C-alpha cells in the first residue's frame, strides 16, 4: 500500500530522506556557518569604523560652526561641543579624543580650523590586519561676516587634549 501511495507523489516533491540524502543539508549548513559568521563580523567592524569616521567629520564641522556663530567661544567650550557631538555615536567614547582649534586670517578672510582624531579598535583581533586605526578629521570654515578693524584674531592656537 505504501509503495502505491508514494508512486502518486511526484519524485521531486518527496522528502529527502526517501532518496538517502538525510544529512546533506546539515553538513552544508555546518560548513557555511563559520564563513558567514566571519563575513558578518567583519562587516560589523568595518561599519563601526565608517560610523566613527562620519561622526568625527560631523563633530569637527559642528565645532568649527559653533566657533563661528558664537555658540562656543573658548577653546575648551569648542572641545566640549565636539565631544558632545561625538557622544551621539553609539559605542563611541569621546573623552580621549584630542581636539585642536586654530583661528586666523588668510587671504582677506577669517578662518576657524578644528582638528579631531580618535583611535578606533576593532571588536576582533583579526590575523594579518591591524586592530587599531587612528582616524583623523579636520574642518576649516571661513567666516563670511564683515570683519571690523581690530576684531580679527591673528593666530590663536588652542589644544585641548586629555592624555
N, C-alpha and C positions, 0 to 999 in steps of 0.2 A: 504494500500500500504506500509506503514512504517513497519508494523509487518512482512511482507514478505521479505523486504529488510534486516531486522535485522536477520531473520532466515537464510539468506545466509551467514552471517558473523559468524565464529565460536565463541562460547561463550568466550573463553579465549582471543580473540582479541578485544573485545568490550571495550568501555570506562568505567571506574569505576563508573561514575555517573549513569550508567544504572543498576548497581547492588546495589545501595544505599550506596556506600562507598565513598561519595564525600569528606569528611573532614578527613579521616583516615590518609592520608599522611601528612597533615598539622599538625595534633596533634602529630604524631610520630616525625616529624621534630622539633616541639616546645619542646618536652620532651628531645630529644637528643642534641639539640644545646648547652645548658649550660654545659653539661657534656663534650662534645667535646671541647668547648672553654676553660674550666678549664684544661683539659689534655694538650691541646696545649700550653697554657700559662705556665703551669708547665714545660713542655719540653723546652720552651724558657729560663726560669730561670735556669734550670739545665744545659743547653748547654752554657749559658753565664758563669756560674761558671767554667765549664770544660775548656772553652776557656781561661779564666783568669789564671787557673792553668797551662795550657800549656805555655801561654805567660810568666808567672813567671819563669818556669823552663828554657825556652829558653833564657830569659834575664839574669838569673844567670849564665848559661853556657857561654853565649856570653861575659858577663863581666869578667868572670874568664879567658877565652881565650884571651880577649883583654889585660888583665893584663900580661899574659904570653908572648905574642908575641910583646908587646911594643906599641900597638895601643893607650892604655891608661895607663899611668904610675902612676899617683897620685890617691888617694882615691876619690877625687871629680870628676876626669875625668872618673874613672870607674863607679861611681854612675850615672854620666850623660849618659854614654854609656848604662847602664842598663835601665835607664828611657826612653831613646830613643827607645830601643828595646820594652819596654812595651807600648809605644805610638803607636806602629804598630797595636795593637789590637783595633778594633772599639768599641767605648763606654767605653773605659778604661781611667781613669785619673791617670797617673803615678806619679804626683807631690807629693802626700803624702806617697808614698811607701818608707819606710826606707831601706837602703842598708848598710850591714856590710861587710867589706872586711878585711880579715886577711891573712898574709903571714907568712910562717915559713918553717922550715926543720924538717922532721921526718924520721926516718929510712933511712937516707942517701939520701933523695930526697927533692926537693923544692916543696912546695905546695902553691896554692892560693885558698882560700875559699871565696865564695861570697854567702851571705845570703840576701834574699829579701822577704818581705811579703807585703800583700795587704789585705785590708778589703773590702770584697765583700758584696754588699747589693742587695737583690732580688728586682724585679720590683713590686711585690705584697706582701703585708703583709699577709702571709699565716697563718691561725689559727693553733696553735699547733706545728708549725715548726719555728725554729729560722730564723730570717730575715737577720741576719748579720753573716758572716763567715770570719774568718781570715785564709787566705791561705798563707802558708809559704813554701819556697823552698830554698834549699841550694845545691850548687855545689862545689865540691872540685876537682881541676885539678892539676895533677903533671906535673912539668916541666922536660922533659927528656933531655934537653940540658946539656952539661957538666958544672959543677959548678966550677968557678975559685975561688981559695982561697981568702977569704975576700970579696967575691962578693955577698954572700947569706945574706938575711935579716933573723935575728934570730926570731924576733917577731915584726911585725908591725901591730898593730890593728888600723883600721880606721873605723869610723862610720860616715855616712853622713845621717842625718835624718832631716826632716822638720816637727817639731811638732807644 
